Amino acid sequence: MYSLLIPTSMGLRITPANGQPVHSSNNFIMQATSAESNVASISSYLGLPVKVLTTFVKGSPMSHFIKDNLLSRRMHFEGPEVEQGDPWGYRHQINIADSGSGSRGPRVWNDRAGEVGRTLNVKDFDLNRIFGKEGVQIVHLSGLIGALSPETSEFCLEIARVAKKYGTRISFDLNYRASFWKGREKELCEIFAEIASVSDILVGNEEDFQLCLGIKGPEAGGKDIAAKIDSFKEMITRVKEAYPNASVFATTLREVINTNSHMWGAIMAAGSDWEVVEPRQITVLDRIGGGDGFVGGMLYAILKGWEPEKWIQFGWASGALATTFLTDYAQPADEEQVWSLWAGNARVKR
């Protein structure tokens, strides 16, 4: 039985050393990455069984690198080996990121030409075996994969349908990206609405809920995010009314003071109860992956059967933890490390 299952398109993340801009650097750090594996890392590092559904380029040293990384994160993986074709054929996506520093904001350049993850196809996976025989407690779907290509859209939709049939809980992080939706707005609105209608856990920011599901929400951006909490609650209430199958709704709150200092908070509705973490100041090494860390921590807490109050607390702390790593995913040593961050305890542990 897998605690968490994620469909994803694995790729490479390249960042300059020492927080320098990309254009002025000649030393870079390379890691294997994807938003969805970032989410799953909280559970896998803390000992829960995780499975990744993805695609690989056959014979590629980058595929080898990615597989080794997933194994190092204690993740099982399954997926077809796709022939590169020729030098202009398939490859794993590349994410080139300047993490920023101080008053210089981060910049991210996505190079996804020929991305092998766009070939994710339901025909390549035995979903009845995965959900019916192996078993899955929660499947986490992301709008990034749902909108990547017509094939991946159908893949996520069919996963949601099969998961529902076998009683697996469905987590859906909307993750809207305008460039992915261009020219497919009507089609994707229908697909996202169907996935959301069978989901148990819905996650997104104000832009996600408005542009993916057509739910009116507060305007994005602006200062003093704590003052907007009531309007965020109103938005989530509208989402609850439109998608009554879900029992958990969550969104993060972020106000950027500068690149290395953020106000970080969260709102969650669990059943009829609200849980709110008022924005608290955190020190940020690299902001990318903080939102994924929040979702990963929340899902871990749900899988552990804790009380809802702890779901949002562990999620908030896992997201804050992720921003202290050079990787865009958190690698918690144990639960205590996460809870210490929640408690504001940064004292040395000997």
C-alpha positions in Angstrom: 0.0 0.0 0.0 1.4 3.4 -1.0 0.7 6.3 1.2 1.1 8.8 -1.6 1.1 8.5 -5.4 2.1 11.3 -7.8 2.1 11.6 -11.6 4.8 14.0 -12.7 7.2 15.1 -15.4 10.7 14.9 -13.9 13.4 17.4 -15.0 16.5 19.2 -14.1 17.0 22.4 -12.1 20.1 24.4 -12.6 21.0 27.2 -10.2 24.1 29.4 -9.9 26.3 29.0 -6.8 26.1 31.5 -3.9 22.9 33.1 -5.0 24.4 34.8 -8.1 22.4 35.7 -11.2 22.4 33.2 -14.1 23.9 35.6 -16.7 27.0 36.4 -14.6 27.8 32.8 -13.4 30.0 30.0 -14.5 29.4 27.6 -11.6 26.0 25.9 -11.3 24.3 23.3 -9.2 22.2 20.7 -10.9 19.4 18.7 -9.2 16.5 16.5 -10.3 13.2 18.2 -9.7 9.5 18.5 -10.3 6.8 20.3 -8.3 5.0 17.1 -7.6 8.0 15.2 -6.3 8.7 18.2 -4.1 5.3 17.6 -2.5 6.0 13.9 -2.0 9.4 14.4 -0.5 8.0 15.3 2.9 6.3 11.9 3.2 9.2 9.9 1.6 11.9 11.5 3.8 9.7 10.9 6.9 9.3 7.2 6.1 6.0 6.8 4.2 5.9 4.7 1.0 5.7 7.0 -2.1 5.3 6.1 -5.7 6.1 8.3 -8.8 4.4 7.8 -12.2 6.5 9.5 -14.9 8.3 9.0 -18.2 12.0 8.7 -19.0 14.2 9.2 -22.0 15.7 5.8 -22.8 19.5 5.6 -22.4 19.8 9.2 -21.3 22.4 10.0 -18.6 19.9 12.6 -17.3 17.3 9.9 -16.8 19.9 7.9 -14.9 20.6 11.0 -12.8 16.9 11.5 -12.1 16.3 7.8 -11.2 19.2 7.9 -8.7 17.8 11.0 -7.2 14.3 9.5 -6.7 15.8 6.5 -5.1 17.9 8.7 -2.8 14.6 10.3 -1.7 13.3 6.8 -1.0 10.7 6.9 -3.8 9.5 4.1 -6.0 8.9 5.0 -9.6 7.3 3.5 -12.7 7.1 4.7 -16.2 7.9 4.0 -19.9 11.3 4.5 -21.5 10.8 6.8 -24.5 13.3 6.7 -27.4 15.0 10.1 -27.8 14.5 9.8 -31.5 17.4 12.0 -32.6 19.4 14.9 -31.2 16.2 17.1 -31.7 13.9 14.6 -30.0 12.8 14.1 -26.5 14.6 15.2 -23.3 13.8 16.1 -19.7 12.7 19.6 -19.0 15.2 22.1 -17.7 14.4 24.8 -15.1 17.1 27.5 -14.8 16.7 29.6 -11.7 18.3 32.6 -10.2 17.3 32.4 -6.5 17.8 36.2 -6.0 19.4 37.9 -3.0 18.3 40.8 -0.9 16.7 43.4 -3.0 17.3 41.4 -6.3 14.3 39.2 -6.9 14.4 35.6 -8.2 14.1 34.9 -11.9 13.1 31.5 -13.3 13.5 30.4 -17.0 11.7 27.3 -18.1 13.1 25.4 -21.0 10.6 22.7 -21.8 11.1 22.1 -25.6 10.9 18.4 -26.4 9.8 17.6 -22.8 9.3 13.8 -22.4 6.8 14.3 -19.7 4.3 15.7 -22.2 4.0 12.1 -23.5 2.5 10.8 -20.2 -0.3 8.5 -21.4 -2.9 6.5 -19.5 -2.2 3.6 -21.9 1.3 3.1 -20.4 0.1 2.4 -16.9 -2.1 -0.3 -15.4 -4.2 1.9 -13.1 -6.4 -0.9 -11.9 -3.3 -2.7 -10.6 -1.8 0.4 -9.0 -5.0 1.4 -7.3 -6.8 -1.9 -6.9 -3.9 -4.3 -6.1 -1.0 -2.2 -4.8 -3.3 0.3 -3.2 -3.0 4.1 -2.7 -4.2 6.2 0.3 -3.9 9.6 -1.4 -3.1 10.5 -5.0 -1.8 14.0 -5.5 -2.6 15.7 -8.8 -1.1 19.0 -10.0 -2.5 21.4 -12.6 1.0 21.7 -14.0 0.7 18.1 -15.2 -3.0 18.4 -16.0 -2.3 21.2 -18.5 1.0 20.0 -19.9 -0.5 18.4 -23.0 -3.7 16.8 -24.2 -2.2 13.4 -23.3 -1.3 14.5 -19.7 -4.7 16.1 -19.3 -6.5 12.8 -20.1 -4.0 11.0 -17.9 -4.8 13.1 -14.8 -8.5 12.9 -15.5 -8.4 9.1 -15.8 -6.3 8.8 -12.7 -8.9 10.8 -10.8 -11.7 8.6 -12.1 -10.0 5.3 -11.2 -8.9 6.7 -7.8 -12.5 7.6 -7.1 -13.6 4.1 -8.1 -11.2 2.5 -5.6 -11.8 4.8 -2.7 -8.5 6.6 -2.9 -8.5 10.2 -1.6 -7.7 12.8 -4.3 -5.6 15.9 -3.6 -5.6 18.5 -6.4 -3.3 21.5 -6.4 -4.6 23.7 -9.3 -1.2 25.3 -10.1 -2.4 27.6 -12.9 0.1 28.6 -15.6 -1.1 31.0 -18.3 1.4 29.7 -20.9 0.2 26.1 -20.5 -3.5 27.2 -20.9 -3.1 29.3 -24.0 -5.5 28.1 -26.7 -6.9 25.4 -24.5 -8.9 27.4 -22.0 -12.4 25.9 -22.6 -11.0 22.3 -22.7 -8.9 22.7 -19.6 -11.7 24.5 -17.6 -13.9 21.4 -18.2 -11.1 18.9 -17.3 -10.1 20.8 -14.1 -13.7 21.2 -13.1 -14.3 17.4 -13.3 -11.1 16.6 -11.4 -12.1 19.2 -8.7 -15.6 17.7 -8.5 -14.2 14.3 -7.3 -11.3 15.7 -5.2 -11.2 15.4 -1.5 -8.5 18.1 -1.0 -8.3 21.3 -3.1 -5.3 23.6 -2.9 -4.7 26.8 -4.7 -4.0 30.5 -4.4 -6.5 33.3 -5.4 -5.3 33.2 -9.1 -5.7 29.4 -9.3 -9.3 29.3 -8.0 -10.3 32.2 -10.3 -8.6 31.2 -13.5 -9.0 27.4 -13.3 -12.4 27.1 -11.7 -14.0 30.5 -12.3 -14.3 31.3 -8.5 -14.3 34.9 -7.6 -11.5 35.8 -5.2 -9.5 38.6 -3.8 -7.1 40.5 -6.0 -3.6 39.0 -6.1 -0.6 40.8 -4.7 -0.5 43.9 -2.5 0.8 44.5 1.0 -0.6 43.6 4.4 -1.8 40.1 3.4 -3.0 39.5 7.0 -5.7 42.1 6.4 -7.0 40.0 3.5 -7.7 36.8 5.4 -11.4 37.4 5.6 -11.6 37.8 1.8 -9.6 34.6 1.3 -12.1 32.9 3.6 -14.9 34.2 1.5 -13.3 32.8 -1.6 -12.8 29.4 -0.1 -16.4 29.4 1.0 -17.4 29.9 -2.6 -15.2 27.0 -3.7 -16.8 24.8 -1.0 -20.2 25.6 -2.3 -19.2 24.8 -5.9 -17.3 21.6 -5.1 -19.0 20.0 -2.1 -17.3 16.6 -2.5 -14.1 18.1 -1.1 -13.6 18.3 2.7 -10.3 20.1 2.8 -9.5 23.5 1.2 -6.2 25.3 1.6 -4.2 28.2 0.4 -0.9 29.8 1.5 -0.4 33.5 2.2 2.9 35.2 1.3 4.1 38.8 1.5 7.6 39.5 0.3 9.6 41.9 2.3 12.7 41.2 0.3 14.1 38.1 -1.4 15.4 36.7 1.9 12.6 37.7 4.2 8.9 36.8 3.8 5.7 36.9 5.8 4.4 33.3 5.5 0.9 32.2 6.5 -1.9 29.8 5.5 -5.6 29.2 5.6 -7.3 25.9 5.6 -11.0 24.8 5.9 -11.5 21.3 7.1 -15.1 20.4 7.2 -16.9 23.2 8.9 -13.8 24.4 10.8 -11.3 27.0 9.9 -7.6 26.8 10.7 -5.5 30.0 10.1 -1.8 30.6 10.5 -1.4 34.4 10.7 1.6 35.4 8.5 4.9 35.1 10.4 8.3 36.3 9.3 10.6 33.6 7.9 14.2 33.8 6.6 14.4 32.5 3.0 17.4 31.0 1.2 15.5 30.1 -1.9 11.7 30.6 -2.1 11.1 28.1 -4.9 9.3 25.0 -3.5 7.9 26.6 -0.4 4.3 26.1 -1.6 5.0 22.5 -2.5 6.5 22.0 1.0 3.3 23.3 2.5 1.1 20.8 0.5 3.6 18.0 1.3 3.5 18.7 5.0 -0.3 19.0 5.1 -0.7 15.7 3.2 1.8 14.0 5.5 -0.2 15.2 8.6 -3.4 14.0 7.0 -1.9 10.6 6.3 -0.7 10.3 9.9 -4.3 10.8 11.1 -3.5 13.9 13.2 -6.1 16.5 14.1 -6.8 19.2 11.5 -5.1 21.9 13.6 -1.8 20.0 13.1 -2.4 19.6 9.4 -1.9 23.3 8.7 0.8 23.8 11.3 2.9 20.9 9.9 2.2 22.2 6.3 3.3 25.8 7.2 6.5 24.5 8.9 7.3 22.2 6.0 6.9 25.0 3.5 9.1 27.3 5.7 11.7 24.4 5.9 11.8 24.0 2.2 12.9 27.7 1.8 16.0 26.9 3.8 17.4 24.4 1.3 19.3 24.9 -1.9 17.2 22.1 -3.4 13.6 23.2 -4.2 12.3 20.5 -1.9 12.6 20.0 1.8 14.6 17.1 3.2 13.3 16.9 6.8 15.6 14.8 9.1 12.6 13.9 11.3 9.2 15.2 12.5 10.9 17.0 15.4 12.9 19.2 13.0 9.7 20.4 11.4 7.9 20.9 14.7 10.9 22.9 16.0 10.5 25.3 13.1 6.8 25.7 13.9 7.7 26.4 17.5 10.3 29.0 16.4 13.1 27.0 18.1 16.3 27.4 16.1 18.6 26.5 19.0 21.3 24.0 18.3 20.4 20.3 18.9 23.3 18.2 20.2 
